[in-house]
Structure formats: C-alpha cells, structure tokens
Amino acid sequence: MKHLPQFYLVRYIAARCEKGFTRPNQSITPAMYLNKSIKTASQLGVLLLLFCLSSCATWELGASGQRQTKGKTFVIVGASSGFGRGVAEQLGAYGANVVLAARRTELLEEVAQNVRAAGGKALVVTMDISKPEDVQRLADAALQQFGEIHVWINMAGVGAIGRFWDIPVEDQARIVDINLKGFVYGSHVAIRQFRSQGYGTLINVGSIESENPLAYHATYAATKGGVVNLGQALNQELRLSGNRNIRVVTVEPWATDTPFWGHAANYSGGTARMAAMDPPHKVVNATIRASLRRRNELPVGWKARGAYISHRLFPRFTERLSANIIHKAQIKNAPPAPSTTGAVYKPMSSGRGVDDNVKQRMKAENKLRKQKKQQEASYK
C-alpha cells in the first residue's frame, strides 16, 4: 500500500469489512458474528491508522503542481548534497529558477549543470549560513538575477553524535551557529524580503527531533527544537501583522539516508548510524509540496507522523523507547570508529550525492557482527 492512492485505500477497507461478514452458504451464529465483528474491527482499526498516517505529501508533484512551480524562484541553502541537492535537481525538472547556496563551489556547479540540463535555470552562490553577511549577499544575488524570491529553503545542517559530555563544547557551539543561528539569519533575510514584495514561503528543515529529541544527539535536537519554535512564532507574528500571503513551514523528516551521517561530528566510538532510515526522495518531494500547501509543520512519512503523534500522547514513554533504540544501534552495535569533527568546521570532499548508501553500509556492518558472534560461539 506504499503508493496506493487514498481513494483506493478506502475501497480496500470497505472490501475487507464486507469480506469479513459474507461467505456463501454459511449460517452465522451470534458467537461467530461477535468474533467476526471483533476481528474485522481490529483489521479496520489498523487500516484506518495506516490511512491516517499515509500521505500524498511524499509523492512527486502532478501536472498541476509542476505548472505552479515552473518559473518560480527558489533559494536553497545547503544545496550541494543531501536534501538540498535533491530538491534543486527536482525543481530543475519542473522548470523553476533555482539559487544554489552552500560552501562547496565545485559541487554547486555540478548541481547547477544538472538543473539547467533538466530545463530549469540556476545561479550558484558560495556562502556559509553561519555568517549573516553571506546570507544577505545570497539574497542580493538572487534578486539581481531573478527579480523576486518565491520560496526560501534553509536546509543546511550538521550534527554531533555521542554523549553530551564527550563532545567538545566548541563543536556544540558551531552546531548552534549553523543549525539555529544560521536559520535565524536566513529566516530574517527571507521574511524581510517577503514583506517588501507582499508574498513568499519560508521553509525551514527541522527534524522529527524537533518534536522527539534523541539521546546522543543532544545539541542537534536542541537546535531543531529551536527551529520549529522559530517557525511557530513567526507564523503568529505574520498573522497579527496582516501578512496573509507569507507563511513559514517547518519540514520534519525521519532519520534519512543522506550524507548527514558522514558529515556529522562523531564522538560515540562507533560508525554513525540509525535504525529504520527513510530514503531521501520522501523529504525531497515533501519539501517541494510544502511550497504549495498551507501547512505549518510537516512530519514526513508514516514513521515521523507516528513518532509525532506518539510523543504528543506519551512523551516520556516515546523518548525512553527512542533512546533505547538509538543506544542499541549507535552504542552497542556500531563497529569501532575514531572520533571526528566531520564537516562541522570545514566542508568534506566525501558525501556528494542525495543519498550516501548508509543503509547498505549498516547492513554490511550488521552482517559482519553476526558472523563474528557465530564464530565466537563456535569456539566455546
């Protein structure tokens, strides 16, 4: 049912209900009816839950959405790899104007070439989101080239993995500089421009950790909590100021297979990893759709939506369960790895695509771990 349209999902639910009660040439006693009712109700409950958690937000735009996107100007901060690269290249296929911003000029030029080859227009601006003067220069360049900005997307981000007290405070301060202060700089420039032109959409990429913070990601989770609070406050200020054509969306992905993991500072003692990662195309599509839909917060995919709802209903239980899962994946099962600052201070040459094959690496690591356990057991 992954890509089943919701209309057909409803029909499927109805068919299951009918099937549960009708069979040829069978008489139904009250006890049988009760058992069938309970069984069918439970099946219906599961299917309805899947229906509620499923969403077309992760699908590619249809023809109508593509027409609305064509010719619009999108500024993407963090466009050299991961979500940013995926969004930029997809927007190119939709015929949009894409302003590509990040620290790695060579990769930005590569992405720009792909955008133009797909039918879009591209402008490359090398910058660092943690520097407010760079952010203003980005906006100036976008306006000079395209005259207006329809959508501004803050997607740059870094993380640090490990016990809070083991991560140098300098690394943690740098994460705040990029993930939170950088988003404040980008949001400030974007909102001022939108107010001057009378319209626009600001998209800040948060995380499901904006809602449910994870152990061993303390400072990263703190910055992402700040991002969602920033968006909520801005939406209210814009409403009270009468700026009805300006909105702020916080996109909240689940853990995703992107270069983020290879770029993160890592002091955990093991390779960077996470259980049940999503593919990046879900977030790419959801981000583009968010530019067309009125929604303030958008958990991406059923896992993120489930965690969002669970944390609303059972916050301490959800945090404890999530912490146990990441402890097993990151601390107990990860093979040894040296400490690294990753891309926190300067760009890395690795991690150039939209995805980074992290799930494949983890699968190979898990296989080796199981083989080692079997060998140890055979020696006993």
N, C-alpha and C positions, 0 to 999 in steps of 0.2 A: 504493500500500500504506500510505498515511499513517494511515488509521483502520481498517485491516484487523485484525480480532481475531487473536491469535496462533495460535489453533486453525486458522483458515483459511490462515494463512501457512504452517504446517506442511504442510497438504494441498497447497498450491500448490508447495512444494518437492518433495514426493513426486511430484506430477504432472509436474514438469519432469524429474525423474530418469527416469520411465517414458517420457516423450516422447522423451528423448534416445536411447533404445535400441530403441524399437519403431516400425517402419514397415511397412505391409502390403506383401507381395510383394517384399521386399528381402533379398537374402542379404548377410550381413555377414562380410567377411574379417577376419583378425586385425588388420591395419593399421587398417582402418576402426573396428574395435572399440576399439583403443587411442586413436585420435583422438577418438572419441566419449566415451571414458572421461575423457580429459583435459579436453575441453570441458565435459562435464557436471559434473565435479568442480569446475572453476573457477566455473561458474554456481552450483553448490551452496554453494561457499565464500562467494561474495558474498551469496547469500540468507541463509545462516546468520549472516553478520556483521550483516546488517540485522535479522535476528531477535533477535540478542543485544543490539543497540543500541536496538531498538524497545522501548517500554514503555507499559503502560497507565497509568503514573503521570501522564501529561498529559491524561488523559480526565476528563470530569466524573464526579462520583460517581453510582453507580447508586442504585437504590431502597434497598438495604440500607445503604449508606454515608450516604445522606441521613437515614435513620431514626436512625443512630448519632450524627449531628451535631445533629439537632434538639434544642433546649433546652439545649445546652451553651453555656458562656460562653467567648468568645474575646476576648482583649485584643490589639489590633493597634496597634503603634507605627509610625507612618508611613502613616496610613490616608487621607490627604487626596487622594492621586493615585497613579498607577502601580500596582504590585503590591498595595499595601495597600488601595487603593480597590477594585480588582478582587476581592480576597479577601473584603472586607467585604460587598460587594453580592451576591456569590455565596452567602456564608453566610446572608445575609438571606433569599435564596430557599429555603435549606434549613431555615429556621425557627430559626436559632441566636440566642443573645444576643451582641451584638457591641459591645465597648467600643472606641470610635474615638478615637485619640490622635494628635495632630500639632500643628504650630504654626499652621496656617491654620483658624481657627474657622469662618469662613464656609463653606469647603469641607466641613469635617467635618459641619456641619449639613445640607448638601446630600446628603452620603453617607448620613447618618442617616435622612433622609427617604426615600431610595431603599430602605434596608434595611427600614424599617417598612412601606413600600408593598408590598414583596415577601413580607412575612409574618414577618419577624424583629423582634427588639427591639434598640434601640440606645441607647447612652449616649455623649455627647460630652465629652471631657476635653482641653482645650487644654494642651499641655505641650511641653517641649524635652527630648529624650532625653539631651542632654549635661549636664543638671542632675539630680543624684541626688535632690534633694528633690522635683522634678517627677515622677520615676519612682515614688517612694514614694506621692505623692499620687494618682497614677493607680491604683495597686494598691488603695489605701484606698477610692477612689471605686467601683471595680469590685466590691469585696467588699460595700460598703454597699448597692449596687444589686441585686446578683445572689447574694450569699452565698458564692460559690465561683468559682474560676477553673480551667477545664479545660485551656485552651491559651493560652499567651502567645507572641505572634509579634513579634519585633524585625525590622522591615522598613525603618526609616528609614535613609537613607544619602545621602551626597553624594560627589562626586568632583572631581578636578582633572586636567585634560588638558594635557600639554605636557612639555617637557624638564624634568627634576627641578630643575636649577639655575636655570631661568627662572621657576619658581613660587615666590612669596613664602613664606618659612618660616611666617609667620603663618597663611596659608591651609592649609598642610600640617598644622599643629598643630590647626587647627579640624576638619579631616577626621578626625584621630585622635580628637578629642573626641567626635565624633558616631558614627563608624563602629565604633570599637573600645571606647573608654571608655564610650560610651552603651550598647553591647551588654553590657558588664560590669555596668553599673548595672541594666539590665533583667533580665539573667540572675540576678543576685544576689537581687533582689526576688522574681522568679518562683520560683526554687529554694527559697528560704526558705518561701514560701507553700505550695508543693507538699509540702515535707517536713512542714509543720504539718498539712496535710489528708490526706497519705498518697498522693497521686497527682497527675499532671499531665504535660503535654507542653510543652517549651520548643522553639520553632522559631526559629532564627537564620538570616537570609538572608545567605548568603555570596555567592560568585560562582565561576564556573569559574576566575577569577583567584585564588581560594583555593588552587588546585592549579597553575595555569599562569600566572604573573604576566606582564603585558604591558608592553612599553615604552610610555612616555608616560603611564602610569597608576601610577607607582612607589608613591606613598604610598597610593593607593586599594588597590592589590594587597597592600601590606604589611598594611593593616587587615583585609582579607578573609582573608589567611593567618592572622592572629591569631584571627579568628572561628572558623575550622574547628579550630584548635588548642584554643581555649577549649572547644568542644563535645566534642572527644575526651577532654580531661582531665576534664571534668565527668561524662561518662558513666562513666568508670572510678571516680571518687570515689563516685558514686551506687551503683555495683555493689558496691564494697567496704564501703559503709555499709549495704547491705541494702535500699536503696530501689528495689525491682524495679518498682514501678509509676510511676516517674518516669523520663523519658527526654529526651534532648536531640538534636534533629535539625538538621543544617546543610543547607539547600537551596542548591544551587549552579547558578544559571542561566547560560546562554549570554548574550551581548550581546542585549538585548531592546529593542524599540521602545516606550519609555516616556518620560515627562518627565525622566528622569535626565539625558539628554544636554543638554537646555536648561537644567537647573538646575546643571550642573557648572561649576565654575570652569574657565576655558579660557585658556591662555596659549600655545597651539600656533600661533597665527597664522591658523588656518582654522576653519571651522564644525565643530562636534562631530559625529563620525561614526564608524561601524564597519561592517565588511563582514558580510554574511550574517546580519542580525538576525533573531531569532525573534519571533513575536507574543507578547504578554504573557499570553494565556489559558493557554498551556502552563504557565507558572510559577504562575499563579493556581490551576489545578487541581492541580498537583503539591504546592503548599503545603498545600492543604486535605486532600489524600490523605495527606500526611505526618503529619497529626494522628491518623490511624487506623492507620498501618502502622509496624511496628518496623524502623526503618532509621536509621542514624547519619548517613550522608552521602548526599545525593541529587543527583547531576548531572542536570539537567533537559533531556530531549530528546537526540536522537542526536548532535548536534554537540557538546554538552557531554560526553556519555558518551565519544564518540570522542576528544576532547581529553584527558579524564581518563585514559583508557587509554594514549593515546599518550605523555603526559607520564610515566606510570609506567614505560613501556618505554624511551622515548628522550627523556629530559628536555631535554638541551641542543639536540637537533635540533628538538623541538617549540617550545621557547622562541624559537629563532632563526627558525623558519618563521613563528610568530605575530608576532614583531617585524617581520619583513619585510612581512607583510600589513597590519598597522596603520600602518606607515610609509608605505606606498603610499596607503592610504585617508585617513589623517589629515594627513600632512605634504605628500605630493606632489600629491594630487588635490583636497583640500578648498579651496574658494574662500576668499579672504581674509575674516577676521573680527577685530574688535577684541578685546583682552583683557577678561575679565570675571571677577568673583568669583562670579557665578551666585547660587545660594541658600545659599552656604556660611555667610554671616553672618546673613542675614535672608530670610524667605520671599519668593518671587516671585509675582506675580499670574498669570503665564502657567504653562502646564503643569498643567492641571486635570483631565485625564481619565486613563483607564487607559493608553491609548496616546497617542502625540504626533505621529503621522504623520511620523516621522523618515525612514522608508524612502522615502516619497513625496518628501520634500524632497531627499534624496540622489539620487533618480532624476532629478529636475528639474535638480539641480546637475550631474550627470554628463552629461546631455543638452546643457546649455549649454556645458560644457567641450569636448565633442566637436564641437559646432558651431563654437566658436571655433577649434579646431585645424584644422578643414576650411577655414575662412575664411583662416586664416594660410597654409595650404598652397596655396590658390588664388592668393595674392598673389605666391608665389615663382615 
